[in-house]
């Protein structure tokens, strides 16, 4: 049994010298920082970067109706082993949400989905050099019933358990040890609720006191668990801090982060992939910007990049990833690796990754695992959500690699700065990956990117052709862009319109952003599959000439469970009648009062 986390810690005898040294260094760091009135994280808990497969988004029981079954999980394990044979690295296989029986207190697997339990999966993973992991909803009752030992920890509405009262936490930690002893080596903690308290304590304690006591109790229990099982990898997901549903919230987050969690967790997560509040003609690029932005925000709050999990790469066929499949996947994968987190996770349907795509992925892994382990990843430029060019760069004794993104609706030049004090001069550089369309221009340590474009540049040894990752052909960036005169005016609740002269060439790009009455960007949530509404109908962007409807190309026509604050549409001049005014109309089905702002650009592809 795991000791009561509220009792003093007993000495742990079998701890490696390395762990003792790390613990001593961490203690010194925290003592020094306490004197400064700050919280500084300990050194990285992982010895080296790792690669993880997570099967979420190959199934989806929250924003879709595709269940987790043994057949699905074992199929994805077979695909993982196929990719390993092709050179793709996978160290762990995370079994995500809802593997457990509702009445099993996290100790039994649900039937009939897993009629014989997990033994075959655990054995096949370990026989093939892959360490298995499990997801837990921590102290909230998400598709699980309260066990008898948990009942004296329940809050008033019966949806969550207190960590510092009753029998829940000791029993939960026993469950973690039970699975560790059966071979599980990675533990994902999700949907935590630090505000949970029994009715008696909720009546006499402040919310702040309840949160602090819950956090302290759980942190202490995990510290005991980690000391007993030093090779266990613990991941913090929803509930451990951060405003994750948008990219316009300012710091500090309304749900504050706490660097003390880095005493027990190797990684902290920054939100599932979703569109940012930066409008892009390519929907998937806006999603890249979301993950980039969240990593930058957590870095600003003091989290080392190697301890931040962007969760930014999913190639699933379910609602959680908007049925993305393999759309614009190369840029998303390269950015996930470039952000510097030491837990590099691939989510979703591995069967989609075939042939040369698998070899491409293995090559990218090889480069960025070297940069992560031998060098250090750094950020540069502005804040993604503020529509400022930015990027991530890695440097080793062999050279440097920069991945830059221009989120703006204009051509922009960004400096690729010195990343380390002893970094040698960059010398010859080479663009090693880019989106199609606009040709980025590299001039020494500056790169010019088209609107919404990303590119990777290598210097030194990394300028070699062996690091040429080619072209992302399914993201096409305009070769030119310029503002186009369009005066949008309100014509009713949630509606704006403009009448413009038709361009004689190129493409007319229309961008609308939605704000609340206080001038803050405002997302509209229209639900998830199968009953959610398509955002192409919720944000209806139309164009007409006289009585004729003109085609408007949009890329946000998806069921977007995470909400959207913008719309981008494009009208090809070839579809327009010369000399006849084009009437553009946008209507939002948002129920709350909103303000809409529109703009237009002339782009050439």
N, C-alpha and C positions, 0 to 999 in steps of 0.2 A: 504493500500500500504506500502511496505517496504521502509524505509527512504533511501535517496540517500547515498550510502556508502562513498562518498567523503565529506559529511557534518559532522560536529562534532557530537559525540554521545550524544543523549539525555539520561538523567538518567532513569533507569528502576526501577519502584517502587516495583513491585511484584516479588522480588527475595528472595529466601529462605536464612535463616541465613547460612545454609551450603554452598550454592553457593557463598554468600558474603565472607565467610571465605576462601573458596578455591581460589576465585579470589584474595583476599588480599595476601594469601600465594604465589600464582603464581607471583603476582606483586613483592613481596619481593625477590623471587627467581630470577626473571629476572633482577631486579635492581642490585642484588648482582653479578650476572654473567656478567652483562654489565660492571661492574667495573673490572672484571677479563678478559674482552675481549672475553667472551664465550657466547654461547646460551645454556641454560639449559631448559629442558622441565618442564612444570608444573606437579603437581601430577596427577595421573590417572583420567581421566574425567569420566569413568564409576564407579559406586559405587560397582559393583561386576561383575564377569565374566558372559557372556551371551552365549546362544546357538542360532545359526541362520541357517535356511534353505535357500539356494539360488538355484533357479531352472535352472540356467545356467548349461549346459552340459546334462540336460534332453532334451533340444533343443539346436540348434546351428545354427546361421545365419551368422557366419563369416568364420569358417573353416569347415562348412558342410551346408547342405540344409534342415535342420529340423526346421520349423518355430515355433514361440511361438503362441499358440492359447489359448482361454479360456478353451477349453476342456482339454488340456494338463495341464494348470496351476491348474485347479480345481481337476484334477485327482491326481496331486502331493500333493495338500492340503489334500485330503482324505487319502493319504498314510502317510502324516505327522501326522494326527490325529490318525491313526492306530498305528504308532510308539510311539506316546505320551501315548496311552493306555498301551503299552508294557513297559513303563518306560523310554523311550528316551526323553530327554528334548529338547524342541524347544521353544524359546521365541519370535522369529521374523521369518517372511517369506519375503525374498527379491525377488521381481519381477525384474528380470534382464533385459537385453537390449531389446529395440525395441518394447515395449508395446505401444508406442505413435503413433498417426497419423502423417504422414510426414508433414502435413500442419497445425498442431494443436498447435504449440508453447508450447508443453509439457502440454497442458491442456485437450486434448481429446485423446481417445484410438483408435487405428486403427481398421477399419472394412475391411473385414468381420470377422476377427479373434476375435474381441470383439464386437459383434453387439449391446449389451446392456451396454457396458462399464464395469468398474471394481467394481460396487457397490456390486454385489453378493459375489465377492472374498473378498473385504474389510470387509463386514459384517460377513462372515463366519469365517474369521481369528479372528476378535475381539470377536465374540460370543464364541469362543473356547480358549480365553486367549492367542492368538498369535497376535503380533503387525506387521502390514504390512510395507513393505519398497519398494522404487522405485529406479531404475537406471536412471542416466542422463549422456549424453555425454558432459555435461558441456558447454564449449564454442566452440565446434567443431560440424560441420554439418554432423553427422554420421546418415544417413537414416532419416534426418529431413531437412526441407526447412527453409530458413531464414524468420522469421515473419517480417511484416512491421516495427515493433519497433526495430528490430535488424539491419536493413540495414545500418544505419549510423555508425555501429560498425564493419562492415565487413572488412577483410583484402583484399589485392589485388587479391588473387586467389579465393576469395569468399568461402573459406572452413572453416573459423573460425572468431570469433568475439573478439574484444578487450573488456576487462573488464573495462578499465578506460576511454573509449570514447563512446559517443552515448547512445542509449537506451537499449542495450542488457542486461546489468547487472540488472538495476532496474526491467525490465520485467521478467528476469529469477528468481529473488528473489521473485517476486509476484507469479510466478508459484509454487515455493517451498511452500510458505505460503498457496496457494490454496489447495495443497495436504495435508499439515499438518492439515488444518482446516477440511478436509474430513477423517482424521483418520490415515494418513501415519505418521510413527514414526521413520523410518530409511531412510537415503538418501545416495546413493552411487554415487560418482562423478568420472567419468572415461573420458579418452581421452582428458584431458585438454591440451590446447596449450598456454603456457605463452609467446610465442613469437608473438602472434597475435597483429597486430596494423593496423589502417587504413593507406592507402597509404600516407596520409599527414604526419602523425606522424612517419611512418616508414622511411620517407625521412629525418627527422631531428633528430631522436633519435638513440642512440646506441642500440644494441641488449640487452645489460645488463640493460640499463635503462628501456626498454620496459618490460622486464621480471619482474623487480622489481616493476614497477608501476602496472602491471597486478596482481602480487601476492598481493601487498598491498591492492588494491581495492577489490579483491575477499575475502581476509582474513577479511577485515573490514566488508564487507557485511555479511559474515557468522557469525562473532562475534555478530552482531546485531540480526541476525536470532536466534542464540543460546540463547541470553539473553531473547528474547521474548518467545522462545520455549525450555526451558531448558531440557526437556525430549527427545528432538530429538537426534538421534544418527547419526553422520556424518562420512562417511568413504571415505578416499582418495585412489584412484586407479591410473591408468596409467596417467603419466604426472606430478606427484608431486615429481619426483626425483628418481634416482637410475638407474644403468645399469642392466637391468633385463633379457637380452637375452642370458647371458652366465654366467659361474662361474669362468672364468679366468681373468676377468677385475680386476685390482688392485684399491685400494682406493687412493684418493677419486674418486667417480664415475664421469664419463664424464658429466652426467646429475646430478648436485649436489642436495643433499637433503637439507632441510631447517627445522630445529627444530621449527621454528616459526609456522609451520602448526599445531603443537600440541596445539596451543592456541585455535583452532577451531575444529579440527578433533579428534575424539576419537581414531582412528586407521589409520595407514598407511600400505599400501599393498606392498608386495615384489615380485609380479609376479605370473602369472598363472602356474600351474604345467607343468613341461617340464623336459626332461633328463638333468642332469648336464653334465659337461665335464669330469666327473670321470667315466671311463668305468666299467661296471658291467655285469656279465653274465645274471643277472636278470634285465631286462630293468626298472622295476618298482622301484627297489632299487636305481638306478641312479636318478630317479625322487625324491625319498625321500631325497637324498643327495642335490639336487637342492634347495628344500625348506629349509632344515637345513642350508645350506650355506648362503642363502639370509637373513635369520633371524640373523645369526651371524654377517654378514656384517652391517646390519642396527643397531644392537646392538653396534658394534664398532664405529658407527657414532654418538652414543649418544641417540638412541631411547630406552626407557625402553621396556623390553620384552613384558609387558602387553599391550603396544601400537602398537605392530607389528602384522599384519595379514598375516600369511604365505600362506593363500588360498591354502593349501596343500592337501586338501582331496576332490576328485571328484570320483564318481562311475558311471559316465554317460555312455551312449551308443552312443556317438557322436564323431565327429572328433576332437573336442577341447581337449578331454581326450584320444584320440588315441583308442577309442572303448574299454576302459579298462574294463567296467562292474565291476566285483567284484574281479579282479585279485589282489592278494597281498594287499587286502584292510585293513586287520587288522593292519599290521605294519604302513601303511600310516595314519590310524585314530589315533592310539596310539601316533605316533610322532606329529601329528597336535595338540593333546591335551597337549603333554609334552613340546612343545616349549614355552608355557607360555602366548601366546596372549589371551587377555580377550574377543575377539570376536572369538568364536569357530564355524566354518562354515562347514556345510555339503552341498556339491553341488551334483546335478544330479538326477538320477532315484531312488527315494526312494522305489519303488516297488521291487527293487532288494534285499532290506534288509528285510529278513523274519525270523520268528521263533527264533531259538537260537542266530542267528546273532544279532537280535534286542536286546535281553537280554544282550549279550556280550557288545554291544555298550553302553547300559545304565550303566552297571557296570564300564566300563572305564570312562564314564562321571562322575559318582559319585566320583571316586577316584580323578580324576584330577581337578574337580571343587573344591574339598576340598583343594588340594595342591595349586591351583591358588589363592583361596580366603583367606585361613587361613595361608598359608605359603608364600613362594616366590620361583618362578622358577629361576634357575641359569643355566648358561652354564659352561661347563668344557671341557678340552682337547684342541685339535687343531682346525684348520679351515677346514671344510669339503672339500671345493674345492681344498685344498692343499694336499688332500689324507692323512690326519692325523686323528687318532682315536679321537672321540669327544662324547659329549653327553649333556643331559639336566637333571637337578635334582631338586626335590622339597623337602622341609623340613617343618615339623610342629612339635608341641610338642609331637606328637604321633610317630614320626619316620621320615624316609627319603625314597624317591623313586628316582632311577637313570635309565635313558634310554640311553644306550651307543650304538654307531655304529662304526664299523671298516670298512672304505671304501677301504682299501688297498688289494692288491693281495698277502696277506701273513697273517699268524696267528699273532695277536697282543694282548698285554696286556695293559690295561689302568687303571689308578688309579681312584677310585671314591672318590673325595676329600671332605673335610669338606666344607659345603655350607654356613654356618652361624657361626659367632664368638661364639655364645652360644650353638651351636649344640652339643648334647651329643654324646659320643662314639657310633659308629654304632652297635657294638655287632653282634648278629646273623643276617645273611642275607639269602635271598632266591631268586633264579632266578624265576621270575613270568611270563615271556613271552620270547619266543625266536623263531627264524627261525628253520626249520627242518634241519637235517643233523648234522653238527658239534655240539658237546655238549659243550657249554660255561663252563668254569671252574671258580668258584668264590672262592677266597682265601682272606678272610677278606675284605679289601677295594680295592682289585684288581680283575678285571675280564678279562679273556682271551677269545677272540672272533675269529671265523674263518673269512676267506676273504669275505668281503661284508656283514657281519652279524650284526644284531641288537639284543639287549636283554634288558629286564627290570629287575631290581633288587629291592626288597623291604627289608627294615630294620625296626626294632621295630615292631609296630603294623602292618606295611605294609608287614611284612614277613609272615603274617597269610595266610593260604590256601584260605581265602575268596578273596584274591587279585591275585589268580593264574589265569592268562588269557590264559594259554595253549600254544599251538604250532601253528606257522604259517606254515601250511603244504605245501602251494604252493610256498614257497621260500625255496629252498634246498641248504644248504651251504656245500662245500666239506669238508670232514673230514681231508684231508691233501692237501697241495699244495707245489710245489717246482718248481723253474725255470727249463726250458727244453731247451737244446741247439738248437738254430735256428738262422741262419744268414740271415736276410732279406736284399735284395738288390733291388735297383731300376731297373726295366726292361722296362721302358717307362714312358710317361707322366701319372701321377696319378696311377702308378702301382708298386707294390713291390711283390717279390716272395722269397720263401725259399724252400730248399729241406732238409728234415729231416728223420732220421731213425725212423721207427714206434715204438711207445712204445708197450711193451708186455702186459701191463695191464693199467687200469685206463682210463682217458679221457685227451686228448690233448686240452688245452685251448689256443686259439690264440687271441691276442689283438693287434689292430691297432689303432693308433691315428694320426690325420691329423693336420698339421701345415702350416701356411703361410710361405713365404720366409724370414720373420723376426723372425721366431722361435716361433710365437704366435699360440696357438691352433686355429684352423679354422673350423667353422661350415659350413656345406653345407645345404642350404634350398632347398627343392624340392617341396614346395607347400603343400596345404591342400586338404582335400576331397572337391569335388569328383574328381578333375582333377590332384591332386598332385601325385607324383611318390612314390612308396613303397621304403623305404630306403634299403631294402634287395637287390634291384636292383641297386640303386644308389651307395651303398657301397657293391660291390659284392665280397664275400669271398668264395673261392672255394678250393677244394682239389681233387687230383687225385693220383692214383697209376697205373703206366704204362698208359694204355689207359682207365682205369676204373675210373668213378667219385665216389668219396667217400662222404657219407652224412656229412654235416656240420650243426649242430644245432645252430640257431641264435634266439634271442629274440627281435631284433630291426627291424624285418620285418613288419614295420608299416608305414603308411603315417604320417610323423612327421612334422607338420606345423612349429614347432619351431626350426628345424634344428638339426644336429647331428655332432659331431666331432670325433666319435670313432666307432669301430665295435668289437664285441666279438663273437667268434664262438667256438664250441666244437666238437671234433672228438672222437668218442668212439673207443677204441682199438679193440673192438670186431668186428668193421666194417673194420679193416685193415688186409692186408695180411702180415704175418711176413716176415721180410727180404727184403721187397720191399720199396724203398724210397717213402716218401709221399711228393708230390709237392703241396705247399700251395701258392695260389695267391690271392692278394687283388687288386681290381681296384676301384678307386673313379671317379665318373662322374663330380666332381667339375670342373667348367670351368676355374677358376683362377689357376695359378701355385701353387702347394702345395708340401710339403715334407711329406712323410709317414714314420712312425716308427712302427716296429712290434716286438712283443715279444711272447714267448710261455711258458706255464706252464704245468706240469703234475699234475692233480688233481685226487683224489680218493673220490668217493661218498659213 
